Amino acid sequence: MYQVYCPLTLRVLQQFERVEQMQLTLPPKVTERAFERLAEINESADTQQALRVAVEGGGCSGFQYEIELDKARDDDLVLEGSGQRVVIDPVSLPFLADATIDFTAELIGARFVINNPNATSSCGCGTSFSM
């Protein structure tokens, strides 16, 4: 049994238990637009880096996406396209099964976005979700 110290911790643990019961097998997809934007970013960089997409506990909905430039690690899933790489750690992978990683440019700004069919709800900011 888990020891719970705050309501958010309880909610995150409950979410993890539900994810453990799911059979998620399809890897995420990356759009050509996302690979193209990553290539633009890497053109001006000294060394080429991968786009790391991770899921962590937190945010206003229970989980949140972390998106950053990083190097691939030995146990990462590597998705390649247009000479670019998107990497996902094995802990985050079940949360991103069958998701789509995209890049969008709107009036309010441009950013990488995750379209996740496993999310039952999400925050208005688009970086926090629940399952």
C-alpha angles and dihedrals in degrees: 000000000000124000108228122205102173139014092251091056090051091050092049092049091050090050091051091050090053091049091051089057093051122088103222113174111151116095119229121267126229120211122230088241090059092049090048092052091048088052090052090051092048093049090071095040125095092226127024114246135187125243108248116208115190138166121222134176113261140058124106094293101046102265133047136195120240114201120182144139111264145142122269117258126214095257097043125115104237120208113191133194137146089008091301133112134219114191131199126188119232094248092056096043098084090052091053099045110143091358123139122228110207142162122233133187116198137158091270093052147290124275147145111267135195119219101198119184089191093064112099092191138359141197122255090250091062095227098088126063145157132221 
